[in-house]
Amino acid sequence: MKTTQTAGGRTRAVIYCRISQDRTGAGLGVDRQREDCEALAQRNGWDVVEVYVDNDISAFSGKKRPAYRQMLADLDEGRGTVVIVWHTDRLTRSIVELEEYIELSDRRGIATHTVQAGTIDLATPSGRMTARILGAVARQESEHKGHRVARARQQKAMAGEWAGGIRPFGWGVPTGEMKKKVDRKTGEEVEVPELDMTKIVPEEAEALRYWTDEILSGGSIRSLVKWCADKGITTTRGNPVSHTDMRDMLLRPRNAGIAVYKGEEVGRGLWQAIVEETKYRAVAAILKDPSRTTTPGATPKWLGSLLYRCGRGDCPHFVYVTQSGGRMYPSYRCQSAHGGGRRAEIVDQYVEDTVVARLERDDAEDLLLPAPDDVNVAGLQAEAEQIRQRMKDLGGLFGAGQLELEPFTEGMDTARAQLDGVTVQLARAATRDPLAGLVGAPDVRKAWKALGLDRQRAVLRSLVEVTLRTPRPGRMPDGGYFDYDAIVFAWKRG
């Protein structure tokens, strides 16, 4: 805000400047308005006592305009008697704001002058009518512009074109051409490589496929975030991959070549898909499962933490690892208050040896889950597309006023339930058996060691339930003091 000294007895004027979209951040549009308004004041012999500026704020959007509100407060206190704006649509495009401005102008005797539209005499009925008409026209122009922009974005989405924004992980190959872009920090135009958003970035695509397969094999988002940190993989903005980033990237329909507009799938995109649709649907079903733990707390560091069951009487709890209570070594202890504990490294090693031995047997193939041959993937995908089209049709009929709210809601609820059922079946077809990479491996123990802890725990959850019963006291028959017989295996397969 800039203040100019006022000579006594001369008309005091204030200038209001606003630009709704400053792409460069340099305020050049505001500066041009200000120069024209100052020239108008000079021609009329007015003294400019204040210049109020709202840069990159739309009058139509409803956002607060601090400089505009300050101007009204100052005018109400008698700071000026003339308001100069470049055009009436710079002042307001809101009918409510316009009426407030008219009331203030009438009460305080304020005249409004514009560079482009001349004088607006708000002291007369005809002047107020003119202001209201200009305001209505300006609002219609804003609404029309917004509709055109929205329609253009919808058409781009329907055509599968990239609508702009942050580069999605997995796509964006340099075309060899350069384009100009405004640096948000400096406000200066810089040249950056033009990217083809229909083509995949090989390294990023490989990472997306790996993440997808890991989730389908029982891996966790947490383990994938750590994998990215170990590999030095970042988001397309160069930031470390967070839990939220990973989940968002895995749930992006674009991965499977699916176009989306306003959160709704609208068809196939014009870019290369990175993962199969069945795998994408399966990952989405897994990550959106309400029963899936989303706030698991600390990262498990032991194979059986909260997986092994307590075997003391009818105790329903699981065990966790602790070194508290004067223990010399990390030990498994029940979640409940009763005491006891089993040395964690010995228990885990014995469980690992037992699982590996079971997977090394000649009949290990019997442990594998049957392939979902009964699932018609192509048919399910076609059925899913039909359901989505029906939902779009229902939305169109409701929007056009041809369908009442109750049948629209019932139809959408039915369609969503049907789509959820199809998604579950597609997930079943794509989800990988956690045992698949172990059964038949040349060296089962080596294959087991190569798995991350999350994958090992997934195998355990799928294959066997381990219970830690109360150990016998004293020396065991093998000469040691660890009761291996108190570790009980209940196999879920075979």
Salt bridges, closest charged atoms under 4 A:
GLU38 OE2 - ARG34 NE 3.31
ASP47 OD2 - ARG10 NE 3.66
GLU50 OE1 - ARG79 NH2 2.77
ASP76 OD1 - ARG107 NH1 2.68
ASP89 OD1 - HIS87 ND1 3.29
ASP89 OD1 - ARG90 NE 3.20
ASP89 OD2 - ARG93 NH2 3.17
GLU97 OE1 - ARG65 NH2 2.53
GLU99 OE2 - ARG132 NE 2.64
GLU100 OE2 - ARG69 NH2 2.89
GLU103 OE2 - ARG107 NE 2.89
GLU143 OE2 - ARG139 NE 3.46
GLU204 OE2 - ARG167 NH2 2.92
GLU206 OE1 - ARG209 NH1 3.54
ASP213 OD1 - LYS279 NZ 2.97
GLU214 OE2 - ARG455 NH1 2.69
ASP230 OD2 - LYS226 NZ 2.95
GLU265 OE2 - ARG281 NH1 2.87
GLU265 OE1 - ARG388 NE 2.94
GLU277 OE1 - ARG268 NH1 3.16
GLU277 OE2 - ARG281 NH2 2.93
GLU345 OE2 - ARG343 NH2 3.11
GLU352 OE2 - ARG445 NH1 3.07
GLU352 OE2 - LYS449 NZ 3.05
ASP353 OD1 - ARG445 NH1 3.08
ASP363 OD1 - ARG358 NH1 3.09
ASP363 OD2 - ARG361 NH2 3.00
ASP374 OD1 - ARG428 NH2 3.28
GLU385 OE2 - ARG388 NH1 3.29
ASP413 OD1 - ARG416 NH1 3.51
ASP433 OD2 - ARG493 NH1 2.84
GLU465 OE2 - ARG309 NE 3.13
ASP483 OD1 - ARG472 NH2 3.11
ASP485 OD2 - ARG472 NH2 3.40
